[in-house]
Amino acid sequence: MHAVRAFLDAYSGVNVWAARKGFLDAGIRDHDVLLFSEFMDPETLVLTGNADTVYFVTFLDLTEGPLVVEMPPLSLCFVNDMWFRWVADPGMAGPDRGAGGKYLFVPPGYEGPLPEGGYFTQPTRTTRLLLGGRAFLEGDDPGPAVGRIKEGLRIHRYAPGFFGTSIGEIVTGGTAPPAPWTAQTWTAALRRPDPPRFVEGTGFAVNTVPPADATYFDLASELVHDQPVEALDPEIAGALAAIGIAKGRPFQPDPRMRKILVEAAAVGNATARTLACRLRPDEGAHFYGASSQWINGLLPAGYDFMTPPPDITDRGVELRASDGARKLNLRNWWWYLGVGISPAFTAPLPGIGSQYLFACADQEDRALDGGRHYRLVLPPDIPAARFWSCTVYDNQTRSMLSTPQRFPRAGSQDYPTPAATADADGTTTVHFGPDRPGGVPEGNWIQTAPGKGWFVVLRFYSPLQPFFDKTWRPGEIEAVG
């Protein structure tokens, strides 16, 4: 019982730790930046990653003190801690509002000097962080976004007494630069830091998906030992401690316990997979009601899986009350399928951010079969100011489905695959199947693989009001023939 609970409750932490481990195994160190200059493809195993934007991802190490991240302009990012808790939103949704800026991340327990200003300062609960960023095409070209990222992104240690600290502060006994005070020291401090090492992500094999077997618990132990005790939620810590995972205690399960962990991982993974693909209607995640397969579990749960997102009207922001209960099934749904969290993910703000709908079954509530032909009809005026997309994922890895097509997506952008073509009446029909049906444009077909189950995510970038008030509604995925 405790082991199954530990598997489910610790998934957010093991999720992010597995990603860091995948980076390290692929030779990507902390502060290296995995940059998908020609978009992500199925070679990279990432939970529901997209092939619509230029991703850049890095892990930040705060074990030696505060860290500065200089953000490029026109990006949309999140920074989460090692339990996938929200820390900051650099970029368009953050305090720099897409202009770029310097972010200062301060680790737990730090008592040293901090600047007077000049930074967006964020305290953290863990000594490592994950930064995930997206940038957008310009004229169906990723080049300008890639250039801005390489030119603008910098990661370096905070140097007390230089940028962010006035001369007046220094000469009146406040924070001062470290000795020795020489012209060379001051000149070096004013020089712009070198760029990080960029690792090309497109076509690069990296596995960031958490394991589904008993090695899951080994990763949980590594994370618990790596991070401060205070960083761990007491309830999750209790479930882990009950199976021998606690900071300062070697995790050495005997054969009897290892057998229990093998069984618990199987049950926990099956439970999480069921929640991911078959949420009950009473969870409130069925976006258009119980008769529809389209799901978004974040919108009823909120970014903390406890407080629903606010109502936003012409009167402003109206906060909604929490009922005090953590939405455990919705939390498991999200962390089994996705990465990253932010209040911006759930904010019902027209024209801001992005919104997603997930579907794992057809209109008859049957699992989607990679050997069959399906279609999805999208009515005219798809409510996305920037663009929309539809992406297919493998049921097992929850990453992009691997087929000869390479990019399993359709959408309004003309890169990296041709844009979907609307019909004469304004509707857009997306087809799914192992072979492209006759007469269907290339951009309106996503290839599937016989013998492989799949699901789809429909994305709306800069979603418009008809999405939120549900006056626009996609069709259901229909089996053809």
N, C-alpha and C positions, 0 to 999 in steps of 0.2 A: 504493500500500500504506500509506504513512504517513498519507495523508489519510483513508482509510477508518478506520484505527486511531484517528486523532485524533477523528473524528466519534463513534465509539463510546465511547472512553475519557473524553472530555470532556463526555459528555452530562449528567452531574449538574450541572456548573458552568453549562453553557449553559441547562439547564433553569431554574435559579434566576435566572440573569441575564435570560432571556426574560421571566420573571414580573415582575421589577422594571421592565424596559423596558415591558411591557404596562401596568403601573401608571402609569408616568410618561406614557406616550402618552395615557392616559385622564384625566390631570390629578390623579392620586393621588401626592402627594409622599411622601418618606421621613417617617416618623412619623405621617402620616395613617393612619387605620384604616378598611379596607374591611370593613363590618359588614353581614352578611346577616340582617337582623332578621326577615325572613319566608322565609328559607332560599334557598339557591342554586338557580338554574334554568339552562336551557341557554343563556341570553343570555351567561353568563360561561363562557369557555372555560378550564377548569382540568382538569388531568389527574385523572380519576376522583374529582372532588369529589362530595359527597353532598347529598341533600335531606332529611337526618335531623336535623341539628344547626344551631345558630346559629354560623356561622363568623365569626371576626374575624382579619384578616390585616394585617400592617404590616411595612415594612422599616425597620431601625434603622441609623442613621449614627453610627459611632464615629470618624470621621476627626478630630474635634476633641477626643477624649478619652473617658473612661469615661461610660457612659450608664446611667441608672436606669430600670427599668420596674417600676411598681407594678401587681401583678397582681390582678384581681378574684377573689373566691372561687368555688369550684364550677366551675372550668373545667379543660379537659384540653388542654394545649398542648405545642408543641415549639419550640425555637429552634435553627436550623441556620445554619452559616456559608455563604459564597458558593460553596462546592463541595458543598453539601448534606451537610456533616459535622455530627454531633451536637454540640451545645453544652450544652443544658439542657432540662429538662422542667418548666417552671413549671406549677403546678396539681396536680391529683389524683395524678399519677404522680411529682411532683417533691418536693423537700424541704419545701415548704409543705403538702403533702398535701391540697391543695384549700382551705386556709384563706385563701389569698392571701398576698402578701408582697412585699417589695422585692428585686428582682434587680439586681445591679450587673455590667454587662458591660464588661470591660477590654480595650482593643484591643492588638494586638501592638506591642511596643516601648515601651509606656507605662512610665515610671519615676517618675511623680509620686506624691503621697500617696494613701493608701487608708484607708478607715475601720477602726476597731477591730472593729466588729461591726454588727449590725442589718441586714445585707444577706446575701443569697445571692450570693456573688461568683464570677463565671465568667470566666476568661481566654478569649480568642478568638484564632483564627489569621488572621481576615480583619477588615477595617475596616468591613464592613457585615454585617448579619445579617437573617435572615427569621424573624419570629415568626408562627406559625400557631396559632390557638386555636379550640376548640369548646366550646360550652355546650349544655345540654340542656333540653328541654321540661319544664314542670311542669304536669301535668294537661292535656297537649296544647296548651299555651300557651307561645309563645316569649317573651312579654312580661317575665316575671321575670328570665330570663337576660339579655335585652337591657338591662334596667335595671341589673343588677349590673355588666355590662361598662361601660356609660357612666358609672356612678358610681365604679367601682373602678379602671379602667385609666388610668394616667398614664405619660407618657414625658418624661424631662427629663435635663439634664446633671447629673453628679455635682458637688456643691459641697463641696470639702474643708473640714473643720473644723466642720461643722454636724451633721446627723443622722448617727449612727454614730461620732462622736468625742466623748469625754468632756471635761469642763472640766479634769479633772486632766491629760489628755494635752496640752491646749492650754497650760496654765500651767507645765508642766514642760519646755517646749521641743519638744513634738511637733507634730503637724499642727495648723495654726491656720487660721482663716478668712482669706480675702484681705482686704487693706486696701481702703477705710478701715473702721475699727471704729466704727460709729455705731449708734444705736438703730434707725434705719431699715434698715440692712443686716441686723441680726439679726432684726428683725421680718419683713422680706421673705423671709429664708431659712427662717423657720419657717412661712410661709404655704404652704398646700397648692398644688401646681402646678395650672395650668389643665388641663382635659381636652384630649386631642388632637382634631383635626378628624375627625369620623366621616363617612364617605362611605357612603351606602346602597348595598348591593351587590345586593339582590334586583331582578332585571330590568335590571341595569346591564351594558352590553356592555363587557367587558374580555377581551382575548386574552392569555393567559399561556403558550400552547403554543409550544415551540421550533420554529423553521422547519425545513422538510424539504429546502430547497434550499441553494445555495451561500452564501446570506446567513447560514447557521448559523456559518460560519467567521468572518464579520465580528463576530458576537456573541461568539464565543470570544476574538477579539482584544481587543474592548472589555473583557471581564472580566479577561484577563491584564494589561492595562495599568492597570486600576483597582485591582488588589489587590497586596499585597506579594509579592515573588518567593518568599519562604519559605512562602507559603500554598499553593503549587502542588506537587503530588506530582511528584517528579523524572521518573518514567516518563511521566506525562501531559505534563509540560513538554517532554520530549524529542520526543514525537510531534508536538506543536504546533510546536516550533521547526523541525522538519524540513520543515514546509510554510510557514515564514516568520512564524509567530506567536510572538513573544517580547517580553518587556517591554523597552521602550526602542528597539525596532526597528519602524519603520513597516510596517504590513501592506499591501503594494501589489502584489498578484499581477498579473503580466503576462497578456496574453490566453492564452498557452499554459497557464499555471498556473491561470488562472480556469476554463479548460475542464476541467482535471484535477479541480478542486474541484467543479464541477458534477456530473461523473460520480461522484466519491467520495461526495458527499452522497446521490445516488440509490442507490448501492450500500449505503452506511451505513444509510440510512433503511429500505431494504428488509430489510437484515439485522436491524435492531432490531425491525421490525414482525414479522418471522418469529419471532424469539425471544419476542416478547410474546404471540403467538397460537399458537405451535407448539413449545413447549419439549420437548426430548426427555425420555423417562422417566428416562434415566440421570442427569439433573440432580438428581433426588431431590425435585422440586417437586410431583409429582402426589400430593396429600394422601392419597388413598385407593388409591394404586397406579396402575399403567399402564392399567388398564381404565377408569379414571374420568377425566372432563374437568376435575375441580375441582383448581385449582392455587393454591399459595401458595409463592412462591420465597424469601420472607424466612425461613421457618421452617427450611429446611436451611442457608441461607447465613449467617444472623445479621445484625445491623444493620451490621456492617463488611464483609459479604460474604466473610468469611474464617473466622470462629469461630462454630460453631453455638450456638444459645441453650442456656442451662444446663438441666439436669434439675432440677425442683423436686419434692421428695418430703416426706414427714413428717419426714425427717431434716434438711431444709433445702435450700440451694442447692448443687448439685453441678456445678461448671464442667466444660465439655467441651473437649477439646483441639482446637486448630486443626491442620490438616495442612500449614499454611504456604502454601497456594495460594489466591489470590483467585479467587472464583467469578465469572468475568467474564460469563458468559452470564446468570447470575441477577442480577448487577448491572445489566446492560443491560435485562433484563426489567423490573426495578423502576423504573428511572429513565425508561424509555419510557412506563410506565403510571402512575406516581405521583409524588407530591411529599412531601418530609419524611422524616426517619429518626430513630429513637431505639431504644435497647435495649428500651424498653417496648413497641415494636411487635412484638417477637418473644418477649417473656417469657411462658412458659406458666403464668400465674398465674390460676387460676379467680376470676372476679368482678372482675378488674382490666382496664382498658383495653378494647381491641376487637381482633377478629381478622377477617380477610377471606379469602374464597375466590373465585377468578376462574374463569370458564368462557367459552371462545370457540367451542365447537363442541357439537353435539348428541351423543346417545348413539351415533350411528353415525360419529362423528368428522368430521362435515360442518360447514362454516362456517355460522354462523347467518344466515339470510336474512330481511331485513325484510319480505318479501312473504308469508311463510308463518306458519302458526299453530303455536305450541309450548306445552308446559306443563312445569311443574316442580312435583313433589310433595315437600312437606316433611313428614316424619313428625311425630307428636305430640311435645310437650315440646321444642320448639326451644330449644337450650341457650344462652339469652341472658337474663341476670338483668334487664338494663335494657330492651332491645328488640332486635329484629332488623329487617333490611331487605334488599331486593333492588332493585338499580338497574341500568338499561340505559345503555350507552355506545356512541357512534359509533365504529366501527373506525378512521376517519380521524383525527378530532380527539382521540380517547380522552377526550372530555368527554361530558357528558350528551347523549343523543340528543334532537334537537329534533323534536317532533311537536306537533299541536294539543293533546295532553294536558298539556303544560307540564312537569309534574314526572314524569319517567319512573321511578317507584319504586312499590314495594308493601312493606308491612311491618306491624308490630304497633302502630305509632303511628297516631293518628287525625288527624294533621296532617303535612304540608300536603295530603295526600289521605286518603280514608277508609281505615281499617285493614282489612287483609285478614281475611276471614271463614274460620274453620276449618270443615271438614266435620264431620258427626256423629261420625265415628270419631276426631276430633282431628287429622287430617291437614289441611294447608293447601296448596291448589293455586294456583299463580300461572300465569296465561296470558300469552303474548306473541303479538302479531300486529297487523296494521294495523286490524282491527276487533274490537270486543269480542264474544266468542261469546255466543249466547243463553243466558240463565240464569246467567251469570257475574257476581258482584257487582262493582261499580265498583272496589273496593279490591283485587280479585284479578287485575286486568288491567293490563298495561303495554303501551302502544301502540308499535309499530314502524313503520318507513317503507319501502314498497317501493323497491327499488334501493339500500337502505342496509344494509351489513353492521353487525353489532352484537355486543357481548359483555356479560356480566353480572358484577356483583360482589355476592356474598352476604355481608352484614355481621352480626356478632354483637357487641353491645355488652355489656360485662361477661360474657364467655363463661364457661360453666360446664364442669365437668370432663368431661361426655360429649362436648364438642367436642374437647378435647385427647386423650382416650383413644380417640376415634373410635367409641365405642359408639352415638353418634347419627350418622347419615349422611344427607345430602340425596339425593334422587333425581337422576338425570341429566336434562338438558333434552331432552325428547322431541318430535320432530316429530309433529304431529297431521294426519292426512289426506294 
